[in-house]
Amino acid sequence: MATSSAAVEGVAAAALRSVLQRVDQAAERSGRESLRIRMVAVSKTKPVSVIRQVYDAGHRYFGENYVQELVEKALQVLLHLHKSIEFVNCCLIQRLPDDIEWHFIGNLQSNKVKPLIAGVPNLAMVETVDDEKIANHLNRAVESLGRKPLKVLVQVNTSGEESKSGVEPSGCVELAKHVSLSCPNLRFCGLMTIGMLDYTSTPENFKTLANCRSEVCKALGIPEEQCELSMGMSGDFELAIEMGSTNVRVGSTIFGAREYPKKK
């Protein structure tokens, strides 16, 4: 039997509440208030209707991996057909609310920077600045569009995998310096890592990112409390919080398995 859209959305809202409860508990174990932990709901491949239902449950932080998908979800007008006696074949127009704080969490190519900045007015943060070139492109795009400084994180490849984006740990200080000192239209907020899919290895990845933060903060002369750590996903976000994460990115645990188009 096919699952109705309303049922799927109800499951997402219930899953959101469960995840937020787990965030609260992990924060308590880490000796911090849960208000200091941001949970970004990663809605990759999911329809706007489900995102809206999670929004209606009170959540405001959402993330996407692809520029085109984020732009479409942030700005597109959705037409919902209402088949009733009063409104046969009538279309209602609905937008996702403007107070959503979007996080871009995917690999960002230079030619996608301007479409991202121009297409998502409520883009709150880019978590994946992995070299000076991307930082410079973002800086120029924000300036040319007259936007307020954009929050960014420096992505660090803590696992050493060639398939992962991110600056090497040895280069994170220089990249953080570049963003902080040479990109006036960007606001350096901290560090991000994806880590390994083998979750038994993530503690070392998380320790590496925490060590990078210590080095960056020392070099920039800022307290570590001002430097975010974005680490932890569906399979390990509780451990990440216990190890100091301030920003976790949770997708499938809230929205279910990703829904990719079937190949013909």
MARVEX-348700 format. One line per 8 residues: number of its first residue (from 1); their letters; for each residue x, y, z of C-alpha. Coordinates in nm, 3 decimals, m for minus. Layout:
NUM	A	X Y Z | ...
END
This chain:
1	MATSSAAV	0.000 0.000 0.000 | 0.140 0.342 m0.098 | 0.221 0.581 0.184 | 0.028 0.907 0.167 | 0.208 1.242 0.155 | 0.049 1.343 0.483 | 0.173 1.025 0.648 | 0.529 1.084 0.522
9	EGVAAAAL	0.519 1.439 0.649 | 0.386 1.325 0.987 | 0.673 1.078 1.015 | 0.923 1.358 0.939 | 0.780 1.580 1.213 | 0.791 1.296 1.466 | 1.147 1.214 1.362 | 1.245 1.579 1.404
17	RSVLQRVD	1.118 1.581 1.761 | 1.309 1.260 1.834 | 1.633 1.401 1.690 | 1.599 1.726 1.886 | 1.547 1.525 2.204 | 1.862 1.328 2.130 | 2.048 1.656 2.068 | 1.930 1.782 2.407
25	QAAERSGR	2.051 1.467 2.580 | 2.389 1.470 2.405 | 2.435 1.838 2.488 | 2.362 1.762 2.854 | 2.623 1.488 2.850 | 2.873 1.734 2.703 | 2.802 1.985 2.980 | 2.647 2.240 2.746
33	ESLRIRMV	2.303 2.384 2.691 | 2.120 2.246 2.388 | 2.055 2.603 2.273 | 2.426 2.619 2.188 | 2.388 2.333 1.938 | 2.242 2.400 1.593 | 2.078 2.108 1.416 | 2.062 2.154 1.039
41	AVSKTKPV	1.794 1.938 0.877 | 1.939 1.820 0.546 | 1.649 1.799 0.302 | 1.843 1.673 m0.001 | 1.610 1.518 m0.265 | 1.302 1.575 m0.047 | 0.999 1.770 m0.173 | 0.919 2.116 m0.047
49	SVIRQVYD	0.592 1.989 0.104 | 0.783 1.772 0.351 | 1.027 2.055 0.432 | 0.731 2.282 0.497 | 0.582 2.030 0.738 | 0.909 2.014 0.933 | 0.911 2.395 0.929 | 0.556 2.396 1.067
57	AGHRYFGE	0.681 2.174 1.349 | 0.898 2.468 1.454 | 1.231 2.403 1.282 | 1.417 2.678 1.095 | 1.761 2.543 0.998 | 1.780 2.351 0.670 | 2.068 2.239 0.450 | 2.121 2.138 0.090
65	NYVQELVE	2.412 1.982 m0.101 | 2.344 2.113 m0.452 | 2.313 2.473 m0.566 | 2.033 2.419 m0.816 | 1.825 2.221 m0.570 | 1.873 2.481 m0.297 | 1.782 2.770 m0.528 | 1.470 2.589 m0.647
73	KALQVLLH	1.356 2.504 m0.296 | 1.430 2.849 m0.157 | 1.255 3.049 m0.425 | 1.033 2.835 m0.645 | 0.659 2.877 m0.642 | 0.477 2.553 m0.583 | 0.140 2.489 m0.742 | m0.091 2.265 m0.546
81	LHKSIEFV	m0.399 2.135 m0.723 | m0.711 2.140 m0.509 | m0.985 1.914 m0.638 | m1.302 2.008 m0.457 | m1.651 2.126 m0.540 | m1.550 2.488 m0.492 | m1.205 2.475 m0.649 | m1.202 2.226 m0.935
89	NCCLIQRL	m0.865 2.256 m1.117 | m0.775 2.560 m0.909 | m0.409 2.623 m0.822 | m0.288 2.776 m0.496 | 0.056 2.930 m0.482 | 0.275 2.854 m0.182 | 0.627 2.956 m0.090 | 0.863 2.830 0.171
97	PDDIEWHF	0.880 3.101 0.440 | 1.158 3.359 0.430 | 1.273 3.298 0.788 | 1.428 2.962 0.702 | 1.805 2.977 0.751 | 1.960 2.784 0.464 | 2.302 2.622 0.494 | 2.492 2.514 0.184
105	IGNLQSNK	2.682 2.199 0.278 | 2.799 2.056 m0.057 | 3.104 2.099 m0.274 | 3.088 2.446 m0.428 | 3.227 2.514 m0.776 | 3.335 2.860 m0.884 | 3.071 2.891 m1.157 | 2.795 2.814 m0.905
113	VKPLIAGV	2.889 3.083 m0.653 | 2.698 3.375 m0.803 | 2.379 3.172 m0.874 | 2.387 3.055 m0.511 | 2.434 3.401 m0.361 | 2.185 3.566 m0.597 | 1.927 3.289 m0.582 | 1.902 3.239 m0.206
121	PNLAMVET	1.842 3.571 m0.026 | 1.812 3.392 0.310 | 2.131 3.190 0.273 | 2.269 3.188 0.628 | 2.596 3.003 0.584 | 2.827 2.826 0.340 | 2.992 2.543 0.533 | 3.225 2.422 0.259
129	VDDEKIAN	3.494 2.682 0.185 | 3.789 2.459 0.101 | 4.035 2.688 m0.078 | 4.121 3.054 m0.131 | 3.973 3.056 m0.482 | 3.623 2.974 m0.357 | 3.661 3.221 m0.071 | 3.754 3.495 m0.318
137	HLNRAVES	3.461 3.414 m0.547 | 3.219 3.423 m0.254 | 3.367 3.749 m0.130 | 3.325 3.917 m0.469 | 2.973 3.780 m0.523 | 2.852 3.904 m0.184 | 3.002 4.247 m0.251 | 2.860 4.276 m0.605
145	LGRKPLKV	2.509 4.191 m0.485 | 2.526 4.428 m0.191 | 2.457 4.160 0.067 | 2.563 4.173 0.429 | 2.872 3.965 0.512 | 2.810 3.593 0.462 | 2.891 3.345 0.735 | 3.128 3.070 0.622
153	LVQVNTSG	3.304 2.766 0.762 | 3.636 2.629 0.641 | 3.600 2.265 0.540 | 3.880 2.039 0.659 | 3.950 1.692 0.517 | 4.014 1.519 0.848 | 3.999 1.166 0.706 | 4.261 1.210 0.434
161	EESKSGVE	4.033 1.053 0.174 | 4.082 1.170 m0.184 | 3.708 1.146 m0.242 | 3.644 1.409 0.026 | 3.672 1.783 m0.030 | 3.841 2.007 0.222 | 4.174 2.164 0.300 | 4.433 1.944 0.465
169	PSGCVELA	4.455 1.996 0.843 | 4.800 2.148 0.795 | 4.649 2.417 0.572 | 4.345 2.515 0.778 | 4.521 2.800 0.960 | 4.628 2.975 0.640 | 4.285 2.940 0.482 | 4.112 3.066 0.795
177	KHVSLSCP	4.351 3.362 0.799 | 4.276 3.436 0.435 | 3.901 3.437 0.494 | 3.931 3.647 0.809 | 4.184 3.900 0.684 | 4.141 3.917 0.305 | 3.766 3.861 0.253 | 3.581 4.152 0.417
185	NLRFCGLM	3.246 4.033 0.282 | 3.278 3.696 0.451 | 3.254 3.620 0.820 | 3.473 3.333 0.933 | 3.269 3.134 1.186 | 3.456 2.808 1.228 | 3.546 2.470 1.081 | 3.355 2.182 0.920
193	TIGMLDYT	3.433 1.820 0.841 | 3.246 1.529 0.687 | 3.456 1.254 0.839 | 3.455 0.891 0.733 | 3.144 0.688 0.660 | 3.295 0.420 0.882 | 3.172 0.567 1.208 | 3.428 0.376 1.413
201	STPENFKT	3.683 0.620 1.271 | 3.491 0.940 1.343 | 3.629 1.002 1.694 | 3.974 1.057 1.542 | 3.825 1.279 1.272 | 3.645 1.485 1.536 | 3.961 1.512 1.747 | 4.150 1.633 1.440
209	LANCRSEV	3.895 1.908 1.377 | 3.904 2.014 1.742 | 4.284 2.035 1.723 | 4.254 2.244 1.406 | 4.023 2.481 1.592 | 4.279 2.527 1.867 | 4.547 2.614 1.611 | 4.320 2.849 1.416
217	CKALGIPE	4.200 3.033 1.727 | 4.555 3.075 1.851 | 4.663 3.214 1.512 | 4.367 3.452 1.490 | 4.375 3.549 1.855 | 4.014 3.454 1.922 | 3.860 3.237 2.197 | 3.762 2.885 2.095
225	EQCELSMG	3.403 2.955 2.200 | 3.378 3.190 1.901 | 3.484 2.922 1.653 | 3.217 2.671 1.554 | 3.272 2.303 1.486 | 3.036 2.156 1.227 | 3.074 1.782 1.258 | 2.835 1.493 1.296
233	MSGDFELA	2.560 1.355 1.072 | 2.274 1.107 1.109 | 2.494 0.817 1.221 | 2.717 0.999 1.468 | 2.570 1.338 1.563 | 2.537 1.246 1.932 | 2.903 1.148 1.955 | 2.997 1.467 1.768
241	IEMGSTNV	2.807 1.681 2.018 | 2.972 1.502 2.309 | 3.307 1.583 2.146 | 3.231 1.953 2.107 | 3.030 1.997 1.788 | 2.819 2.312 1.773 | 2.651 2.230 1.441 | 2.525 1.888 1.329
249	RVGSTIFG	2.379 1.800 0.989 | 2.101 1.541 1.006 | 1.921 1.421 0.694 | 1.799 1.062 0.660 | 1.717 1.025 1.029 | 1.456 1.298 0.985 | 1.348 1.267 0.623 | 1.414 0.900 0.550
257	AREYPKKK	1.627 0.759 0.270 | 1.711 0.998 m0.012 | 1.493 0.969 m0.319 | 1.696 0.975 m0.639 | 1.531 0.960 m0.982 | 1.531 0.608 m1.124 | 1.758 0.554 m1.419 | 1.576 0.472 m1.740
END
